[in-house]
Amino acid sequence: MDVTGTVTGNGTNTADRSETEAQRTLHRVFGYDAFRGEQGAVIEHVVSGGDAVVLMPTGGGKSLCYQIPSLVRRGTGVVVSPLIALMQDQVDALRALGVRAGFMNSTQDFDERRSMEAQFLAGELDLLYLAPERLRLDSTLSLLARGEISVFAIDEAHCVAQWGHDFRPDYLALSVLGERWPDVPRIALTATATDATHQEITRRLGMPDAKHFVASFDRPNIQYRIVPKSDPKKQLLTFLKEEHEGDAGIVYCLSRASTEKIAEYLTRNGINAVPYHAGLDASTRATHQARFLREEGLVVVATIAFGMGIDKPDVRFVAHLDLPKSVEGYYQETGRAGRDGEPSTAWMAYGLQDVVQQRKLIQGGEGDEAHRRRAAAHLDSMLALCETVQCRRAQLLTYFGQEPTAANCGNCDTCLVPPETWDGTVVSQKLLSTVVRLKRERNQKFGAGQIIDILLGRKTAKVIQFDHDQLSVFGIGEELAEAEWRGVVRQLLAQGLLAVEGEYGTLVLTDDSATVLGREREVLLRKEPKKPTTRSSSSAGSKGAKGKAAVADLPASAVPVFEALRTWRGATAKEQGVPAYVIFHDATLREIATLHPSSLAELGSISGLGEKKLATYGEGVLEVLAETAPAAAAAPEAPAPTAPTPRAAAPAPAPARTKAPAAPQHSDPEFAWDEEPPEYE
């Protein structure tokens, strides 16, 4: 693609020209006047021929970091991506911008692959997407050797981390790219990685001289909330009905059976929802994914098999009904909300059984002892995030090695309603003593339910069967209710003062338990926060229509214009068979509705509207605006713009609008877990 009129002339790649060409490419193709954050520095470095390892949060603009070098440098940019199911949508989005893009993967037949190979060899592609497994084939390497390559981009580079949450074995072979094409710059990109994973990416991909770019991991538009799990299905339904009715979102569950049960439950209660997991046939998965991308307001209830690479900008919430096994997984999954920078929610229901289940999974899982230690360390970090009384956002940033800008972010549940702590040393001693006496006096081990029954002095059939009412600890814990005792067990597990053992999740002491029993250590426990009374959400509790978040902050006169543009966009997208956001993002439609341009020249000043989109959709947009002009003119409160506003930089997250967390629940009974193992694809 000769986006500047000069790039393909002689193919030189000097840094001075490249920076100017990159800027013009951003303006003409993507419709923005300025890079943001580290984008400009990354692009200049790669265009100049340097290798780069890039960490940017979801929605941070990673794609531009390899797309623009691919357009500016001579040849075809080769993008390695594990997201086979999404390649068609990625290519469609680029073609809508006038970029010559294609892909090769196992979904194509022989003729389709031959056609794509011919286009690559003829120099007719700006970007070519490949699945990593194709680079194991000699035929693919031979094909690439016969063409001209501008840059290699390795997307989702954390997949190379062998003990990571998204490990893909085929990524381990990608070091061959540097060996066979040493003069072609490589850029490895990921949205989530600790410093250790960062170094592993660099080592395994053979990029010792790469320059490292690390953007802020902060997603200020996402509100993080973790609520005590009582009846998770009903809690989820209340959350959706009161705060996100009509919004698109993702609900994560551990097991396949749970996804189907929750999706059916939501559908039965008026929420448009579909399941997604690896056990569904390929056709069903593809249909549900396509619906999520193309329809508005659909909820996908999924295992972690779903979500990586989903480029849908208006996902308003991500909910977890089960505890993720690592902070990296949690961060990446929650990061799929609010890519457009609009206020979004990361909501999770968390309880004792989550802790027990994850501990059991680690003990009974595959891998050697070193692997189990790593998994346990990941889980400990996740539990610390759940149990913290400090700012959750600050804890997330600290985990990824970044300094929080403030101790209080003002947009997570612990900042909005700070939880109290209390001295739980004595009750912890009572609980640990019960575990000790069962072991020493009876040589028995039991789970949390039986131990709590003993503490509460309940003469259940099981208590009587084992004569546990004769223990000296029987009934010594009546000062707490059952739910409170379950909270104590959960927090002692999280603090490493209790452990889970065996198939039945029995409780046992740890090496640190003795410090509590010996009165050498004080145990501080968290009280669950009460319902907030001083802060409220602008939308929580309202049962707004679909798209309520999208029309927020618009002048009253612009709302009908915006809705008319959305209707037009939906019809156009359906006609072309692409997701609506491929036509225009909501942010672009909001700006058009507010400014109400009357000519192509004025429309061309809108942020995110490049030359190709202006040529393709400009007249259609102006027709919609002409039809809505009388309504806009009749509303006196909508000021007419005197001049087009300057283009924005590449889209950045909007300031967060504060939402108050939903009222926490105070009971925490056992969650009805499915018998099948969880899905870790």
C-alpha positions as CSV (number, residue, x, y, z in Angstrom):
1,M,0.0,0.0,0.0
2,D,1.6,3.3,-1.1
3,V,0.0,5.3,1.6
4,T,2.3,8.3,1.2
5,G,3.0,8.3,-2.5
6,T,6.7,8.0,-1.7
7,V,7.2,4.9,0.4
8,T,7.4,2.3,-2.4
9,G,9.5,4.3,-4.8
10,N,13.0,3.3,-3.6
11,G,12.2,1.4,-0.4
12,T,14.7,3.3,1.7
13,N,14.1,3.2,5.4
14,T,16.0,6.1,6.9
15,A,14.8,7.2,10.3
16,D,14.1,10.8,9.3
17,R,11.8,9.9,6.4
18,S,10.2,7.0,8.3
19,E,9.1,9.1,11.2
20,T,7.3,11.5,8.8
21,E,5.9,8.7,6.7
22,A,4.6,7.0,9.9
23,Q,2.9,10.2,11.0
24,R,1.3,10.6,7.6
25,T,0.2,7.0,7.6
26,L,-1.4,7.4,10.9
27,H,-3.3,10.4,9.6
28,R,-4.3,9.2,6.2
29,V,-5.1,5.5,6.9
30,F,-6.2,5.5,10.6
31,G,-7.6,9.1,10.9
32,Y,-5.5,10.3,13.9
33,D,-3.0,13.1,14.0
34,A,-0.8,12.0,16.9
35,F,0.5,8.9,18.5
36,R,0.0,8.4,22.2
37,G,2.2,7.0,24.9
38,E,5.0,4.8,23.6
39,Q,3.5,4.2,20.2
40,G,5.6,6.8,18.3
41,A,8.9,5.6,19.9
42,V,8.1,1.9,19.2
43,I,7.1,2.6,15.6
44,E,10.2,4.8,14.9
45,H,12.5,2.1,16.4
46,V,11.0,-0.7,14.3
47,V,10.8,1.3,11.1
48,S,14.5,2.0,11.5
49,G,15.1,-1.7,11.6
50,G,15.3,-2.4,15.4
51,D,13.8,-5.3,17.3
52,A,11.3,-4.5,20.0
53,V,9.5,-6.2,22.9
54,V,6.3,-4.2,23.7
55,L,4.1,-4.5,26.7
56,M,0.9,-2.5,26.4
57,P,-2.5,-3.0,28.1
58,T,-5.5,-4.2,26.1
59,G,-6.9,-1.2,24.2
60,G,-3.5,0.5,24.4
61,G,-2.9,0.5,20.7
62,K,-0.5,-2.4,20.2
63,S,-1.7,-3.2,16.7
64,L,-0.6,0.2,15.3
65,C,3.0,-0.6,16.5
66,Y,3.3,-3.3,13.8
67,Q,0.7,-2.2,11.3
68,I,2.3,1.2,10.6
69,P,5.9,-0.2,10.2
70,S,4.4,-2.8,7.8
71,L,2.9,0.0,5.7
72,V,6.0,2.3,5.8
73,R,8.7,-0.3,5.2
74,R,9.0,-2.0,1.8
75,G,7.6,-5.5,1.7
76,T,4.9,-7.4,3.6
77,G,4.5,-7.4,7.3
78,V,4.1,-10.9,8.6
79,V,2.0,-11.2,11.8
80,V,2.2,-14.4,13.8
81,S,-1.0,-14.8,15.8
82,P,-2.7,-17.7,17.6
83,L,-6.1,-16.3,17.0
84,I,-7.2,-18.3,14.0
85,A,-10.9,-17.8,14.6
86,L,-10.4,-14.0,14.6
87,M,-8.1,-13.6,11.6
88,Q,-10.9,-13.0,9.2
89,D,-12.3,-10.1,11.3
90,Q,-8.8,-8.6,11.7
91,V,-8.3,-8.7,8.0
92,D,-11.8,-7.3,7.3
93,A,-11.1,-4.3,9.7
94,L,-7.8,-3.6,7.9
95,R,-9.4,-3.8,4.4
96,A,-12.0,-1.4,5.5
97,L,-9.1,1.1,6.0
98,G,-7.8,0.4,2.6
99,V,-4.9,-1.9,3.8
100,R,-4.1,-4.9,1.6
101,A,-4.3,-7.6,4.2
102,G,-4.7,-11.4,4.1
103,F,-4.2,-14.5,6.2
104,M,-3.2,-18.1,5.9
105,N,-4.4,-20.8,8.3
106,S,-6.0,-24.2,8.5
107,T,-9.6,-22.9,7.8
108,Q,-8.7,-22.2,4.2
109,D,-9.0,-24.6,1.3
110,F,-6.2,-25.3,-1.2
111,D,-7.3,-22.6,-3.7
112,E,-7.6,-19.9,-1.1
113,R,-4.1,-20.6,0.2
114,R,-2.7,-20.6,-3.3
115,S,-4.3,-17.3,-4.0
116,M,-2.9,-15.8,-0.8
117,E,0.6,-17.2,-1.6
118,A,0.4,-15.6,-5.1
119,Q,-0.6,-12.2,-3.7
120,F,2.3,-12.4,-1.2
121,L,4.9,-13.3,-3.8
122,A,3.6,-10.5,-6.1
123,G,4.0,-7.9,-3.4
124,E,0.3,-7.3,-3.3
125,L,-0.1,-7.6,0.5
126,D,0.8,-5.1,3.2
127,L,0.1,-7.5,6.0
128,L,-0.1,-11.3,6.1
129,Y,-1.4,-13.1,9.2
130,L,-0.1,-16.6,10.0
131,A,-0.9,-19.1,12.7
132,P,2.3,-20.1,14.6
133,E,1.9,-23.8,13.6
134,R,2.4,-22.8,10.0
135,L,5.9,-21.7,10.7
136,R,6.8,-25.3,11.6
137,L,6.2,-26.2,7.9
138,D,9.1,-26.1,5.5
139,S,6.7,-25.0,2.8
140,T,5.7,-21.9,4.7
141,L,9.4,-21.0,5.4
142,S,10.2,-21.5,1.8
143,L,7.3,-19.3,0.7
144,L,8.5,-16.5,3.0
145,A,12.0,-16.8,1.7
146,R,10.8,-16.1,-1.8
147,G,9.0,-12.9,-0.9
148,E,10.0,-9.6,0.6
149,I,9.2,-9.1,4.3
150,S,9.1,-5.7,6.0
151,V,8.7,-6.8,9.6
152,F,7.8,-9.8,11.7
153,A,5.2,-9.2,14.4
154,I,4.7,-11.8,17.1
155,D,1.3,-11.0,18.7
156,E,0.2,-12.4,22.1
157,A,3.9,-13.0,22.8
158,H,3.2,-14.2,26.4
159,C,2.1,-17.5,24.8
160,V,5.8,-18.4,24.6
161,A,6.1,-18.4,28.4
162,Q,6.1,-22.2,29.2
163,W,4.5,-21.8,32.6
164,G,2.2,-19.0,31.7
165,H,-1.6,-19.1,31.5
166,D,-1.8,-19.1,27.7
167,F,1.2,-21.3,26.8
168,R,1.3,-22.4,23.1
169,P,4.1,-24.9,22.3
170,D,4.3,-23.7,18.6
171,Y,5.6,-20.3,19.9
172,L,8.8,-22.0,21.1
173,A,9.9,-22.5,17.4
174,L,9.6,-18.8,16.6
175,S,13.2,-18.0,17.3
176,V,13.8,-19.4,13.7
177,L,12.6,-16.0,12.4
178,G,15.6,-14.2,13.7
179,E,17.9,-17.0,12.6
180,R,16.7,-17.1,9.0
181,W,15.9,-13.4,8.5
182,P,18.4,-11.5,10.7
183,D,18.0,-8.2,8.8
184,V,14.2,-8.1,9.2
185,P,13.1,-6.3,12.4
186,R,10.9,-8.3,14.8
187,I,8.4,-6.9,17.3
188,A,6.9,-9.1,20.1
189,L,3.8,-7.7,21.7
190,T,1.7,-8.7,24.7
191,A,-0.9,-7.1,27.0
192,T,0.2,-8.8,30.2
193,A,3.5,-10.0,31.6
194,T,5.5,-9.8,34.8
195,D,9.2,-9.0,34.6
196,A,10.0,-12.7,34.7
197,T,7.6,-13.4,31.7
198,H,9.0,-10.4,29.9
199,Q,12.5,-11.8,30.2
200,E,11.3,-15.3,29.2
201,I,9.7,-13.8,26.0
202,T,13.0,-12.1,25.1
203,R,15.1,-15.3,25.7
204,R,12.9,-17.8,24.0
205,L,12.3,-15.7,20.9
206,G,16.0,-15.1,20.6
207,M,15.8,-11.3,20.8
208,P,18.7,-10.3,23.1
209,D,19.2,-6.9,21.4
210,A,15.6,-5.9,21.4
211,K,14.6,-2.6,22.9
212,H,12.0,-2.9,25.6
213,F,8.9,-0.7,25.8
214,V,6.6,-1.0,28.8
215,A,3.5,1.1,28.9
216,S,1.4,1.7,32.0
217,F,-0.8,-1.2,33.0
218,D,-3.4,1.1,34.4
219,R,-6.9,0.9,32.9
220,P,-8.5,3.8,34.7
221,N,-11.9,3.4,33.0
222,I,-12.3,-0.1,34.5
223,Q,-13.8,-0.4,38.0
224,Y,-12.5,-3.4,39.9
225,R,-15.0,-5.1,42.3
226,I,-14.9,-8.3,44.2
227,V,-18.0,-9.4,46.2
228,P,-18.5,-12.2,48.7
229,K,-20.0,-15.2,46.9
230,S,-23.4,-16.3,48.3
231,D,-25.7,-17.3,45.5
232,P,-23.5,-16.5,42.4
233,K,-26.2,-16.9,39.8
234,K,-28.6,-14.5,41.4
235,Q,-25.7,-12.1,42.3
236,L,-24.7,-12.1,38.6
237,L,-28.3,-11.5,37.5
238,T,-28.7,-8.6,39.9
239,F,-25.4,-7.1,38.7
240,L,-26.5,-7.3,35.1
241,K,-30.0,-6.1,35.6
242,E,-29.1,-3.2,37.8
243,E,-26.0,-2.0,36.1
244,H,-25.5,-3.5,32.7
245,E,-28.8,-4.3,31.2
246,G,-28.5,-4.4,27.4
247,D,-24.7,-4.2,27.5
248,A,-22.3,-6.6,25.8
249,G,-20.1,-8.5,28.3
250,I,-18.2,-11.7,29.1
251,V,-18.9,-14.0,32.1
252,Y,-16.1,-16.4,33.0
253,C,-16.6,-19.8,34.6
254,L,-14.2,-22.6,35.4
255,S,-16.1,-25.5,33.9
256,R,-17.9,-26.2,30.6
257,A,-21.0,-27.3,32.3
258,S,-21.2,-24.1,34.3
259,T,-21.1,-22.0,31.2
260,E,-24.1,-23.7,29.7
261,K,-26.0,-23.6,33.0
262,I,-25.3,-19.9,33.6
263,A,-26.1,-19.0,29.9
264,E,-29.4,-20.9,30.1
265,Y,-30.2,-19.2,33.5
266,L,-29.5,-15.7,32.1
267,T,-31.6,-16.4,29.0
268,R,-34.5,-17.6,31.1
269,N,-34.3,-14.4,33.0
270,G,-34.3,-12.0,30.1
271,I,-30.6,-11.6,29.4
272,N,-29.4,-12.5,25.8
273,A,-26.6,-15.0,26.5
274,V,-24.8,-17.8,24.8
275,P,-22.2,-20.3,26.1
276,Y,-18.7,-20.8,24.7
277,H,-16.2,-23.5,25.6
278,A,-13.9,-26.0,23.8
279,G,-16.4,-28.8,24.1
280,L,-18.8,-27.2,21.7
281,D,-18.4,-28.1,18.1
282,A,-16.4,-25.7,15.9
283,S,-19.5,-24.4,14.1
284,T,-21.3,-23.5,17.3
285,R,-18.2,-21.8,18.7
286,A,-17.8,-19.8,15.5
287,T,-21.5,-18.8,15.4
288,H,-21.4,-17.6,19.0
289,Q,-18.2,-15.7,18.6
290,A,-19.5,-14.1,15.4
291,R,-22.7,-13.1,17.2
292,F,-20.8,-11.5,20.0
293,L,-18.7,-9.5,17.6
294,R,-21.6,-8.4,15.4
295,E,-24.6,-8.1,17.7
296,E,-25.1,-5.4,20.4
297,G,-25.9,-6.4,24.0
298,L,-25.0,-10.1,23.8
299,V,-23.4,-11.8,26.9
300,V,-21.0,-14.7,26.3
301,V,-20.6,-17.1,29.3
302,A,-17.3,-18.8,28.7
303,T,-14.3,-20.7,29.9
304,I,-10.9,-19.1,29.3
305,A,-11.0,-20.6,25.8
306,F,-12.8,-17.4,24.8
307,G,-11.6,-13.8,24.6
308,M,-7.9,-13.6,23.6
309,G,-7.7,-11.1,20.7
310,I,-11.4,-10.1,20.8
311,D,-11.3,-6.6,19.4
312,K,-14.8,-5.6,20.3
313,P,-14.5,-2.1,21.8
314,D,-17.8,-1.8,23.7
315,V,-17.6,-4.7,26.1
316,R,-19.0,-3.0,29.2
317,F,-18.2,-5.7,31.8
318,V,-16.3,-8.8,32.5
319,A,-17.6,-11.0,35.3
320,H,-15.9,-13.9,37.0
321,L,-18.0,-16.5,38.8
322,D,-14.9,-18.5,39.7
323,L,-11.5,-17.4,40.9
324,P,-8.8,-17.1,38.1
325,K,-5.7,-19.0,38.8
326,S,-3.3,-16.1,38.4
327,V,-3.2,-12.3,38.5
328,E,-1.9,-12.4,34.9
329,G,-5.0,-14.3,33.8
330,Y,-7.3,-12.0,35.8
331,Y,-5.7,-8.9,34.3
332,Q,-5.9,-10.1,30.8
333,E,-9.5,-11.3,31.1
334,T,-10.8,-8.1,32.8
335,G,-8.9,-6.1,30.2
336,R,-11.3,-7.2,27.5
337,A,-13.8,-4.7,29.0
338,G,-13.7,-1.0,28.0
339,R,-11.3,-1.1,25.1
340,D,-13.0,2.1,23.9
341,G,-12.0,3.9,27.1
342,E,-15.6,4.2,28.4
343,P,-16.5,3.3,32.0
344,S,-16.6,-0.5,32.4
345,T,-16.7,-3.0,35.3
346,A,-14.6,-5.9,36.3
347,W,-16.8,-7.8,38.7
348,M,-16.1,-11.1,40.6
349,A,-17.9,-13.2,43.1
350,Y,-15.4,-14.9,45.4
351,G,-15.8,-17.3,48.3
352,L,-14.2,-20.0,50.4
353,Q,-14.9,-22.8,47.9
354,D,-12.9,-21.0,45.3
355,V,-9.8,-21.2,47.5
356,V,-10.4,-24.9,48.3
357,Q,-11.0,-25.7,44.6
358,Q,-7.9,-24.0,43.4
359,R,-5.7,-25.5,46.0
360,K,-7.0,-29.0,45.1
361,L,-6.4,-28.3,41.4
362,I,-2.7,-27.4,42.1
363,Q,-2.2,-30.5,44.3
364,G,-3.8,-32.9,41.8
365,G,-2.6,-31.2,38.6
366,E,0.1,-32.1,36.1
367,G,3.7,-31.1,36.3
368,D,6.5,-31.6,38.8
369,E,7.0,-30.1,42.2
370,A,8.6,-26.9,40.8
371,H,5.5,-26.4,38.6
372,R,3.2,-26.8,41.6
373,R,5.2,-24.3,43.6
374,R,4.9,-21.8,40.7
375,A,1.2,-22.4,40.5
376,A,0.8,-21.9,44.2
377,A,2.7,-18.7,44.1
378,H,0.4,-17.4,41.3
379,L,-2.6,-18.4,43.4
380,D,-1.3,-16.7,46.5
381,S,-0.9,-13.4,44.5
382,M,-4.5,-13.8,43.3
383,L,-5.8,-14.4,46.8
384,A,-3.9,-11.4,48.1
385,L,-5.6,-9.3,45.5
386,C,-9.0,-10.6,46.6
387,E,-8.4,-10.2,50.4
388,T,-6.6,-6.8,50.3
389,V,-7.9,-3.9,52.3
390,Q,-5.9,-1.5,50.1
391,C,-6.6,-0.1,46.6
392,R,-7.0,-3.1,44.2
393,R,-5.7,-1.0,41.2
394,A,-2.5,-0.1,43.2
395,Q,-2.0,-3.8,44.0
396,L,-2.4,-4.8,40.4
397,L,0.1,-2.2,39.2
398,T,2.6,-3.2,42.0
399,Y,2.3,-6.8,40.9
400,F,3.4,-5.9,37.4
401,G,6.3,-3.9,38.8
402,Q,4.8,-0.4,38.3
403,E,4.4,2.3,40.9
404,P,0.8,3.5,41.5
405,T,0.3,7.2,40.9
406,A,-1.9,7.4,44.0
407,A,-2.7,5.2,47.1
408,N,-6.4,5.6,46.4
409,C,-7.6,5.3,42.8
410,G,-11.3,6.2,43.6
411,N,-12.6,3.6,41.2
412,C,-12.4,0.2,42.9
413,D,-14.5,-1.2,45.7
414,T,-11.9,-0.9,48.4
415,C,-11.3,2.8,47.6
416,L,-15.0,3.6,47.3
417,V,-16.0,1.8,50.5
418,P,-12.8,1.0,52.5
419,P,-13.2,-2.3,54.3
420,E,-12.4,-2.5,58.0
421,T,-10.0,-5.0,59.6
422,W,-10.4,-6.7,63.0
423,D,-8.2,-8.7,65.3
424,G,-8.9,-12.3,64.4
425,T,-6.1,-13.9,66.4
426,V,-8.4,-15.6,69.0
427,V,-10.9,-17.0,66.5
428,S,-8.0,-18.2,64.4
429,Q,-6.6,-20.0,67.3
430,K,-10.0,-21.6,68.0
431,L,-10.3,-22.8,64.4
432,L,-6.7,-24.1,64.2
433,S,-7.1,-25.8,67.6
434,T,-10.1,-27.7,66.2
435,V,-8.0,-29.0,63.3
436,V,-5.2,-30.0,65.8
437,R,-7.6,-31.8,68.1
438,L,-9.2,-33.8,65.3
439,K,-5.8,-34.9,64.2
440,R,-4.2,-35.6,67.5
441,E,-7.1,-37.0,69.4
442,R,-9.0,-38.8,66.7
443,N,-6.5,-39.0,63.8
444,Q,-9.1,-37.4,61.6
445,K,-9.2,-34.7,59.0
446,F,-12.4,-32.9,57.8
447,G,-13.4,-30.0,55.5
448,A,-14.5,-26.5,56.5
449,G,-18.2,-27.5,56.9
450,Q,-17.6,-30.1,59.7
451,I,-15.1,-27.9,61.5
452,I,-17.5,-25.0,61.5
453,D,-20.3,-27.2,62.8
454,I,-18.1,-28.2,65.7
455,L,-17.2,-24.6,66.5
456,L,-20.9,-23.6,66.5
457,G,-21.9,-26.6,68.7
458,R,-24.2,-28.1,66.1
459,K,-25.3,-31.6,66.8
460,T,-25.7,-32.7,63.2
461,A,-25.9,-36.3,62.2
462,K,-22.3,-36.3,61.1
463,V,-21.1,-34.6,64.4
464,I,-23.0,-37.3,66.4
465,Q,-21.7,-40.1,64.2
466,F,-18.1,-39.2,65.0
467,D,-18.7,-38.1,68.6
468,H,-17.4,-34.7,67.8
469,D,-19.8,-33.2,70.4
470,Q,-17.4,-34.7,73.0
471,L,-14.4,-32.6,71.8
472,S,-13.3,-29.8,74.2
473,V,-13.6,-27.3,71.3
474,F,-17.3,-28.2,70.6
475,G,-19.3,-25.0,70.7
476,I,-16.5,-22.6,71.5
477,G,-17.1,-20.5,68.4
478,E,-20.7,-19.3,68.9
479,E,-19.6,-15.6,68.8
480,L,-19.5,-15.8,65.0
481,A,-22.2,-16.8,62.5
482,E,-21.5,-19.5,60.0
483,A,-20.9,-17.1,57.2
484,E,-18.3,-15.3,59.3
485,W,-16.5,-18.5,60.2
486,R,-16.4,-19.3,56.5
487,G,-14.8,-16.0,55.9
488,V,-12.2,-16.8,58.6
489,V,-11.4,-20.1,57.0
490,R,-11.1,-18.4,53.6
491,Q,-8.7,-15.7,54.8
492,L,-6.5,-18.2,56.8
493,L,-6.2,-20.2,53.6
494,A,-5.3,-17.1,51.7
495,Q,-2.7,-16.1,54.3
496,G,-1.1,-19.6,54.3
497,L,-2.1,-20.4,57.9
498,L,-4.3,-23.3,56.7
499,A,-3.9,-25.6,53.8
500,V,-6.2,-27.9,51.8
501,E,-5.3,-31.6,51.4
502,G,-6.6,-34.5,49.4
503,E,-9.5,-35.2,47.1
504,Y,-12.1,-34.0,49.7
505,G,-10.5,-30.7,50.5
506,T,-9.8,-31.4,54.1
507,L,-8.1,-28.7,56.2
508,V,-4.6,-29.2,57.6
509,L,-2.1,-27.0,59.4
510,T,0.9,-25.3,57.7
511,D,4.3,-24.5,59.1
512,D,3.1,-21.0,59.9
513,S,0.1,-22.2,61.9
514,A,2.3,-22.8,65.0
515,T,3.1,-19.1,65.2
516,V,-0.6,-18.3,65.7
517,L,-1.2,-21.2,68.1
518,G,1.9,-20.2,70.0
519,R,0.7,-16.5,70.3
520,E,3.7,-15.3,68.3
521,R,1.7,-13.8,65.5
522,E,-1.4,-11.5,65.4
523,V,-3.9,-12.3,62.7
524,L,-5.7,-9.4,61.1
525,L,-8.9,-10.3,59.2
526,R,-11.0,-8.3,56.8
527,K,-14.6,-7.2,57.5
528,E,-16.8,-7.1,54.4
529,P,-17.8,-3.5,53.6
530,K,-21.4,-2.4,54.2
531,K,-23.6,-0.9,51.4
532,P,-22.3,2.5,50.4
533,T,-24.4,5.5,51.4
534,T,-22.4,8.5,50.3
535,R,-21.5,7.7,46.8
536,S,-23.8,6.5,44.0
537,S,-23.5,5.6,40.4
538,S,-25.0,7.6,37.7
539,S,-26.3,4.4,36.1
540,A,-26.4,1.7,38.8
541,G,-29.9,0.8,39.6
542,S,-31.3,2.2,36.4
543,K,-32.7,-0.2,33.9
544,G,-31.5,1.8,30.9
545,A,-32.0,0.9,27.3
546,K,-29.3,-0.8,25.2
547,G,-26.4,1.5,24.6
548,K,-27.0,3.8,27.6
549,A,-23.2,4.0,28.2
550,A,-22.7,5.0,24.6
551,V,-25.0,8.1,24.8
552,A,-23.5,9.2,28.1
553,D,-22.3,12.8,28.1
554,L,-23.9,13.6,24.7
555,P,-25.9,16.9,24.4
556,A,-29.6,16.2,24.3
557,S,-29.8,17.3,20.7
558,A,-27.1,14.9,19.7
559,V,-28.7,11.7,21.1
560,P,-31.2,11.1,18.3
561,V,-28.5,11.8,15.8
562,F,-26.2,9.3,17.4
563,E,-29.0,6.7,17.5
564,A,-29.7,7.3,13.8
565,L,-26.0,6.9,13.0
566,R,-25.9,3.7,15.1
567,T,-28.9,2.3,13.1
568,W,-27.2,3.2,9.8
569,R,-23.9,1.6,11.0
570,G,-25.7,-1.6,12.0
571,A,-27.5,-1.9,8.6
572,T,-24.2,-1.2,6.8
573,A,-22.3,-3.7,8.8
574,K,-24.9,-6.4,8.3
575,E,-24.9,-5.7,4.6
576,Q,-21.1,-6.0,4.4
577,G,-21.0,-9.0,6.9
578,V,-18.6,-7.3,9.3
579,P,-18.9,-6.2,13.0
580,A,-20.3,-2.8,13.5
581,Y,-17.1,-1.4,15.0
582,V,-15.2,-2.2,11.8
583,I,-17.3,0.6,10.2
584,F,-16.9,3.2,13.0
585,H,-16.4,3.0,16.8
586,D,-19.0,4.6,19.1
587,A,-16.5,7.4,19.9
588,T,-16.4,8.4,16.2
589,L,-20.2,8.4,16.0
590,R,-20.5,10.5,19.1
591,E,-18.1,13.1,17.7
592,I,-20.0,13.2,14.4
593,A,-23.4,13.5,16.2
594,T,-22.0,16.3,18.4
595,L,-20.3,18.3,15.6
596,H,-22.9,17.5,12.9
597,P,-20.6,18.2,9.9
598,S,-22.3,19.3,6.7
599,S,-19.6,18.4,4.1
600,L,-17.0,15.8,3.4
601,A,-14.3,18.3,4.3
602,E,-15.8,18.9,7.7
603,L,-16.4,15.2,8.2
604,G,-12.8,14.5,7.3
605,S,-11.7,16.4,10.5
606,I,-13.4,13.8,12.7
607,S,-10.9,11.7,14.8
608,G,-10.7,8.1,13.6
609,L,-11.9,8.8,10.0
610,G,-9.1,8.1,7.5
611,E,-9.2,8.6,3.8
612,K,-10.5,5.2,2.8
613,K,-13.4,5.3,5.3
614,L,-14.2,8.9,4.3
615,A,-14.5,7.8,0.7
616,T,-16.4,4.6,1.5
617,Y,-18.9,5.9,4.1
618,G,-18.8,9.7,3.9
619,E,-21.8,10.2,1.7
620,G,-23.9,7.7,3.7
621,V,-23.0,9.6,7.0
622,L,-23.9,12.9,5.5
623,E,-27.3,11.6,4.3
624,V,-28.1,10.5,7.9
625,L,-27.0,13.9,9.2
626,A,-29.2,15.6,6.6
627,E,-32.2,13.6,7.7
628,T,-31.6,14.5,11.3
629,A,-30.7,18.2,10.7
630,P,-34.2,19.6,11.6
631,A,-34.2,17.8,15.0
632,A,-30.8,19.1,15.7
633,A,-31.6,22.6,14.7
634,A,-34.8,22.6,16.9
635,A,-32.9,22.0,20.1
636,P,-31.5,25.3,21.4
637,E,-29.2,23.7,23.9
638,A,-27.0,22.1,21.3
639,P,-24.4,24.7,20.2
640,A,-23.4,24.5,16.6
641,P,-19.7,24.2,16.1
642,T,-18.0,27.2,14.6
643,A,-15.1,25.2,13.3
644,P,-14.1,21.6,13.1
645,T,-12.3,20.4,16.3
646,P,-8.8,19.1,15.9
647,R,-8.3,15.4,15.5
648,A,-7.6,13.4,18.5
649,A,-4.5,11.3,19.1
650,A,-4.9,7.5,18.6
651,P,-7.7,6.7,21.0
652,A,-6.9,6.8,24.7
653,P,-8.9,5.6,27.7
654,A,-11.5,8.1,28.9
655,P,-11.5,9.3,32.6
656,A,-13.4,6.8,34.7
657,R,-16.9,7.6,35.9
658,T,-17.3,6.4,39.5
659,K,-19.8,3.6,40.2
660,A,-20.6,2.5,43.7
661,P,-20.1,-1.2,44.3
662,A,-23.2,-3.3,44.7
663,A,-24.1,-4.2,48.3
664,P,-22.0,-7.1,49.5
665,Q,-23.6,-10.3,50.5
666,H,-22.9,-11.6,53.9
667,S,-23.5,-15.3,53.5
668,D,-21.0,-17.7,51.9
669,P,-22.4,-21.2,51.6
670,E,-20.7,-23.9,49.5
671,F,-20.9,-23.3,45.8
672,A,-22.4,-26.1,43.8
673,W,-19.3,-27.1,41.8
674,D,-19.5,-29.3,38.7
675,E,-17.8,-32.6,38.9
676,E,-15.9,-32.2,35.7
677,P,-12.4,-30.5,35.8
678,P,-12.1,-26.8,34.9
679,E,-11.1,-25.8,31.5
680,Y,-7.6,-24.4,31.0
681,E,-7.1,-23.9,27.3
